[in-house]
Amino acid sequence: MTRLSQTLAASVLALVAACPALAEELRIYGWAGEMPDEVLQDFEAETGIAVTFDTFDSNESMIAKLDAGGSGYDLVNPSQYAVQILINRGKIIELDHSKIETYDNIGPSFKEVSYDPGNKYSIPYVWGTTGLAYNKTCVEQPITSWKALFDEKYNGRVYMLDNMLAAYIAGLQVNGFSANTSNPDEIAKATETLIAQKPMLAGYNSTNFADLVSSGEACIVQSWSSSVLQAIKDNPDVVYVLPEEGGTMWIDGYSILNDAPNPEAAYKFLSYILRPEVAAKTTELTQTATVVPASKALLPADLASNSAVFPDEKTIANADFILDLGDAMKFYQDGWTQVKAAQ
């Protein structure tokens, strides 16, 4: 090695030694709007782990991305039926609860969920309901039923969620069927109902429907509870209800992917978000209930008592819990294709 080469090599080694080690990285693929940036920033500041948080707007698009392979994500944020699908496809690992320091903070009723008993593959984090929201200034009386979404007197001022299973919740329950049915005749009847409804809709919308009902451009919208609560906070004329037919309850949680580059960082994140103070911050910033009961005492009184965020047992008693419908999904997918193609 020449003297010049030796000098250059020594300089490179000195520079490497002077530079801080690259930050540990964590990549998460999650629902849009459910994980506040502030929580992610706090986690980064405390742990030194750099977080990349990419978002999806449906379980189906998330599953398709994972099926394509090589996502590079450590954690994914599926809803309950999507957990079942990911388990069956071998996409997520069985969790080591001993590595989740705050696991015991999860409420008892969320530790024995039917779709993943014992939380073997998924840690529940936030939950809510699927119902409807309306603006009191443009309806004649309080709305209590899915039937309002099919009432022609609201022609052009109704939006349905642009989500297959969400739309079928209303289409099935308004006909007296379970939102979890696998009966092809019942699914076909719901398809007919949704096709007949389509000409009176302003559209299908899963993005800014809360703004539309708050402004009064829409009178009634099908809605996820968490998406419309900020509109309710800003505009007292907006009301969210679970319809008398039942609506549904949902849970979104976190699972570690089987090809996660950094599973240890994923466990640290799971331990962090189950702290009561962190869960409370999530609820306060997103208006979404978490599965950590101790967080409720840390919330402002008006939020802790908000029945739209924390519905009581009686309110959710008739709500269906959407699960993986297996082979019956083909009937929904074929029907949805017909609905979207209808004029």
C-alpha positions as CSV (number, residue, x, y, z in Angstrom):
1,M,0.0,0.0,0.0
2,T,1.4,3.4,-0.9
3,R,1.8,6.2,1.6
4,L,-1.1,8.1,-0.2
5,S,-3.3,5.0,0.0
6,Q,-2.5,4.5,3.7
7,T,-3.3,8.2,4.3
8,L,-6.7,7.9,2.5
9,A,-7.6,4.7,4.3
10,A,-6.8,6.3,7.7
11,S,-8.9,9.3,6.8
12,V,-11.9,7.1,5.9
13,L,-11.6,5.1,9.1
14,A,-11.4,8.3,11.1
15,L,-14.6,9.6,9.4
16,V,-16.5,6.4,10.0
17,A,-15.4,6.5,13.7
18,A,-16.5,10.1,14.0
19,C,-20.0,9.5,12.5
20,P,-22.8,8.3,14.8
21,A,-24.1,4.8,14.0
22,L,-27.0,4.6,11.7
23,A,-30.3,4.8,13.5
24,E,-32.3,1.6,14.0
25,E,-35.3,1.5,11.6
26,L,-38.9,0.4,11.9
27,R,-41.2,0.3,9.0
28,I,-45.0,0.2,9.6
29,Y,-47.9,-0.2,7.1
30,G,-51.0,1.1,8.8
31,W,-54.5,2.6,8.5
32,A,-54.6,6.3,7.6
33,G,-55.6,8.5,10.4
34,E,-55.3,6.1,13.3
35,M,-51.7,6.6,14.5
36,P,-50.9,10.3,15.3
37,D,-47.6,11.7,14.0
38,E,-47.0,13.0,17.5
39,V,-47.0,9.5,19.0
40,L,-44.5,8.3,16.3
41,Q,-42.3,11.3,17.0
42,D,-42.3,10.7,20.7
43,F,-41.4,7.0,20.2
44,E,-38.5,8.1,17.9
45,A,-37.3,10.6,20.5
46,E,-37.4,8.1,23.3
47,T,-35.9,5.1,21.5
48,G,-33.7,6.5,18.7
49,I,-35.6,4.2,16.3
50,A,-36.4,5.9,13.0
51,V,-40.0,5.1,12.0
52,T,-41.4,5.0,8.5
53,F,-45.2,4.9,8.6
54,D,-46.9,4.3,5.2
55,T,-50.7,4.2,5.0
56,F,-53.5,2.2,3.3
57,D,-57.2,2.9,3.1
58,S,-58.6,-0.7,3.0
59,N,-57.7,-4.1,4.3
60,E,-57.9,-5.4,0.7
61,S,-55.3,-3.1,-0.6
62,M,-53.0,-3.9,2.3
63,I,-53.4,-7.6,1.8
64,A,-52.7,-7.3,-2.0
65,K,-49.5,-5.4,-1.3
66,L,-48.3,-8.0,1.2
67,D,-49.2,-10.8,-1.3
68,A,-47.0,-9.2,-3.9
69,G,-44.0,-9.9,-1.5
70,G,-41.0,-8.0,-0.5
71,S,-42.8,-5.2,1.3
72,G,-40.0,-4.5,3.7
73,Y,-42.4,-3.7,6.5
74,D,-42.0,-4.9,10.1
75,L,-45.5,-4.2,11.4
76,V,-48.9,-4.2,9.7
77,N,-52.2,-2.9,11.0
78,P,-55.0,-5.3,10.0
79,S,-58.7,-5.3,11.1
80,Q,-60.1,-8.4,12.6
81,Y,-61.1,-10.3,9.5
82,A,-57.8,-9.4,7.8
83,V,-55.9,-10.9,10.8
84,Q,-57.6,-14.2,10.0
85,I,-56.6,-13.9,6.3
86,L,-53.0,-13.1,7.1
87,I,-52.8,-16.0,9.6
88,N,-54.1,-18.4,7.0
89,R,-51.6,-17.1,4.4
90,G,-48.7,-17.3,6.7
91,K,-47.9,-13.6,6.5
92,I,-47.7,-12.8,10.2
93,I,-45.8,-14.5,13.1
94,E,-47.0,-15.9,16.4
95,L,-46.2,-13.2,19.0
96,D,-43.9,-13.6,22.0
97,H,-46.0,-11.7,24.7
98,S,-43.0,-11.7,27.0
99,K,-41.4,-9.2,24.7
100,I,-44.4,-6.8,25.0
101,E,-43.8,-5.3,28.4
102,T,-47.2,-3.6,28.6
103,Y,-49.3,-6.5,27.3
104,D,-51.3,-6.7,30.6
105,N,-52.6,-3.2,29.9
106,I,-55.0,-4.6,27.3
107,G,-58.6,-4.8,28.6
108,P,-59.8,-8.4,29.4
109,S,-62.5,-8.4,26.7
110,F,-59.9,-7.6,24.0
111,K,-57.6,-10.5,25.1
112,E,-60.0,-13.2,24.0
113,V,-61.3,-11.9,20.7
114,S,-62.9,-14.6,18.5
115,Y,-60.8,-13.9,15.4
116,D,-57.5,-14.4,17.3
117,P,-58.0,-16.1,20.8
118,G,-55.3,-15.0,23.2
119,N,-53.9,-12.4,20.8
120,K,-51.5,-15.0,19.4
121,Y,-50.9,-13.1,16.1
122,S,-52.2,-9.6,16.6
123,I,-52.3,-7.0,19.4
124,P,-55.6,-5.1,19.3
125,Y,-55.1,-1.3,19.6
126,V,-58.1,0.8,18.5
127,W,-61.7,0.0,18.0
128,G,-64.9,1.5,16.9
129,T,-68.1,1.0,15.0
130,T,-69.6,1.3,11.5
131,G,-72.9,3.2,11.4
132,L,-74.1,6.5,9.9
133,A,-73.8,10.2,10.5
134,Y,-76.2,12.9,9.6
135,N,-76.6,16.6,9.7
136,K,-79.5,17.7,11.8
137,T,-80.1,20.8,9.6
138,C,-81.2,18.8,6.5
139,V,-83.2,15.9,7.9
140,E,-86.7,16.1,9.2
141,Q,-86.3,13.9,12.2
142,P,-83.5,11.9,14.0
143,I,-82.1,9.1,11.9
144,T,-82.2,5.7,13.5
145,S,-82.1,3.2,10.6
146,W,-80.1,2.2,7.6
147,K,-83.3,2.8,5.7
148,A,-82.5,6.5,5.5
149,L,-79.6,5.7,3.2
150,F,-82.1,4.3,0.7
151,D,-84.8,7.1,1.1
152,E,-85.2,9.0,-2.2
153,K,-86.1,12.2,-0.4
154,Y,-82.4,12.5,0.3
155,N,-81.6,12.0,-3.4
156,G,-78.2,13.2,-4.3
157,R,-77.2,13.9,-0.7
158,V,-76.2,10.5,0.5
159,Y,-72.8,8.9,0.5
160,M,-71.9,5.3,1.1
161,L,-68.4,4.2,2.1
162,D,-66.3,3.2,-0.9
163,N,-65.5,-0.2,0.7
164,M,-67.0,-3.5,-0.3
165,L,-67.7,-5.0,3.1
166,A,-68.8,-1.7,4.6
167,A,-71.4,-1.2,1.8
168,Y,-72.7,-4.7,2.3
169,I,-73.2,-4.1,6.0
170,A,-76.0,-1.7,5.2
171,G,-77.2,-3.7,2.2
172,L,-77.6,-6.8,4.2
173,Q,-78.8,-5.5,7.5
174,V,-81.5,-3.3,5.9
175,N,-82.9,-6.5,4.6
176,G,-82.8,-8.2,8.0
177,F,-79.7,-10.3,7.3
178,S,-76.5,-10.6,9.3
179,A,-73.6,-8.6,8.0
180,N,-71.6,-11.8,8.3
181,T,-73.8,-14.0,6.1
182,S,-72.3,-16.5,3.7
183,N,-75.7,-17.3,2.2
184,P,-75.4,-16.6,-1.6
185,D,-79.1,-15.7,-1.8
186,E,-78.9,-13.2,0.9
187,I,-75.8,-11.7,-0.6
188,A,-77.6,-11.5,-4.0
189,K,-80.5,-9.7,-2.4
190,A,-78.1,-7.2,-0.8
191,T,-76.5,-6.7,-4.2
192,E,-79.9,-5.9,-5.7
193,T,-80.6,-3.4,-2.9
194,L,-77.2,-1.6,-3.5
195,I,-77.7,-1.5,-7.2
196,A,-81.2,0.0,-6.8
197,Q,-79.8,2.6,-4.4
198,K,-77.0,3.7,-6.6
199,P,-78.9,6.3,-8.8
200,M,-79.9,8.3,-5.7
201,L,-76.4,8.4,-4.2
202,A,-74.1,11.4,-4.4
203,G,-71.3,8.8,-4.5
204,Y,-69.1,6.3,-2.8
205,N,-66.6,8.0,-0.5
206,S,-64.2,6.8,2.1
207,T,-62.0,9.9,2.4
208,N,-63.8,13.2,3.1
209,F,-67.3,12.1,3.8
210,A,-67.1,13.6,7.3
211,D,-66.4,17.0,5.8
212,L,-69.3,16.6,3.4
213,V,-71.8,15.9,6.1
214,S,-70.4,18.6,8.3
215,S,-70.8,21.2,5.6
216,G,-74.3,20.0,4.8
217,E,-73.4,19.1,1.2
218,A,-74.4,15.6,2.4
219,C,-77.3,15.0,4.6
220,I,-76.5,11.4,5.5
221,V,-73.3,9.3,5.2
222,Q,-72.4,5.8,6.0
223,S,-69.4,6.2,8.4
224,W,-66.8,4.7,10.5
225,S,-67.1,6.2,14.0
226,S,-63.5,7.3,14.3
227,S,-63.7,9.2,11.0
228,V,-66.6,11.4,11.8
229,L,-65.9,12.3,15.5
230,Q,-63.8,15.4,14.7
231,A,-66.6,16.7,12.6
232,I,-69.0,16.2,15.5
233,K,-66.5,18.1,17.7
234,D,-66.4,21.0,15.3
235,N,-70.1,21.0,14.4
236,P,-72.8,20.1,16.9
237,D,-75.3,19.6,14.1
238,V,-73.5,16.4,13.1
239,V,-74.8,13.2,14.8
240,Y,-73.3,9.7,14.7
241,V,-75.5,6.7,15.4
242,L,-75.4,2.9,15.2
243,P,-78.6,2.0,13.3
244,E,-81.3,0.0,14.9
245,E,-80.4,-2.9,12.6
246,G,-77.1,-3.2,14.5
247,G,-74.2,-1.8,12.5
248,T,-70.9,-3.4,13.2
249,M,-68.0,-3.2,15.6
250,W,-64.4,-3.4,14.4
251,I,-60.9,-3.7,15.9
252,D,-57.7,-2.6,14.3
253,G,-54.4,-4.0,15.7
254,Y,-50.8,-4.6,14.9
255,S,-49.1,-7.8,13.7
256,I,-45.4,-8.6,13.0
257,L,-44.8,-9.8,9.5
258,N,-43.0,-13.1,8.9
259,D,-40.3,-11.4,6.9
260,A,-39.9,-8.3,9.2
261,P,-36.4,-6.9,8.9
262,N,-36.5,-5.6,12.5
263,P,-38.9,-7.6,14.7
264,E,-37.2,-6.5,17.9
265,A,-38.0,-2.8,17.1
266,A,-41.6,-3.9,16.4
267,Y,-41.9,-5.4,19.9
268,K,-40.6,-2.1,21.3
269,F,-43.2,-0.2,19.5
270,L,-46.0,-2.6,20.6
271,S,-44.8,-2.1,24.2
272,Y,-44.8,1.7,23.8
273,I,-48.3,2.1,22.3
274,L,-49.9,0.1,25.1
275,R,-48.8,2.5,27.8
276,P,-51.9,4.3,29.2
277,E,-50.5,7.7,28.6
278,V,-49.7,6.9,25.0
279,A,-53.1,5.3,24.4
280,A,-54.8,8.3,25.9
281,K,-52.8,10.6,23.5
282,T,-54.0,8.4,20.6
283,T,-57.6,8.7,21.6
284,E,-57.3,12.5,22.2
285,L,-55.7,13.1,18.8
286,T,-57.7,10.7,16.7
287,Q,-61.0,10.6,18.6
288,T,-60.7,6.8,18.5
289,A,-61.1,4.4,21.5
290,T,-58.2,2.2,22.4
291,V,-58.1,-1.2,24.1
292,V,-56.3,0.2,27.2
293,P,-58.9,0.8,29.9
294,A,-56.5,2.7,32.1
295,S,-56.1,5.4,29.4
296,K,-59.7,6.6,29.9
297,A,-58.9,8.2,33.2
298,L,-56.3,10.4,31.5
299,L,-58.7,11.8,29.0
300,P,-60.7,15.1,29.2
301,A,-64.0,14.4,30.8
302,D,-66.1,15.3,27.7
303,L,-64.1,12.9,25.6
304,A,-64.2,10.1,28.2
305,S,-68.0,10.4,28.4
306,N,-68.5,10.7,24.6
307,S,-70.8,7.8,23.7
308,A,-69.8,7.9,20.1
309,V,-66.2,7.2,21.1
310,F,-67.1,4.8,23.9
311,P,-70.5,3.2,23.2
312,D,-72.0,1.3,26.1
313,E,-72.7,-2.4,26.1
314,K,-76.4,-1.9,25.3
315,T,-75.6,0.2,22.2
316,I,-73.2,-2.4,20.7
317,A,-75.2,-5.5,21.8
318,N,-76.7,-5.9,18.3
319,A,-73.6,-4.9,16.3
320,D,-72.2,-7.6,14.1
321,F,-68.4,-8.4,14.2
322,I,-67.1,-8.8,10.7
323,L,-65.0,-12.0,10.3
324,D,-63.3,-13.7,7.4
325,L,-66.0,-15.3,5.3
326,G,-63.8,-17.7,3.4
327,D,-65.1,-19.0,0.1
328,A,-68.2,-16.8,0.5
329,M,-66.1,-13.7,-0.3
330,K,-66.4,-14.6,-4.0
331,F,-70.1,-13.9,-3.8
332,Y,-69.4,-10.4,-2.3
333,Q,-66.6,-9.7,-4.8
334,D,-68.8,-10.7,-7.8
335,G,-71.7,-8.6,-6.4
336,W,-69.5,-5.6,-5.7
337,T,-68.3,-5.7,-9.3
338,Q,-72.0,-5.5,-10.4
339,V,-72.7,-2.6,-8.0
340,K,-69.7,-0.6,-9.1
341,A,-70.6,-1.2,-12.8
342,A,-74.3,-0.2,-12.4
343,Q,-75.4,3.2,-13.7
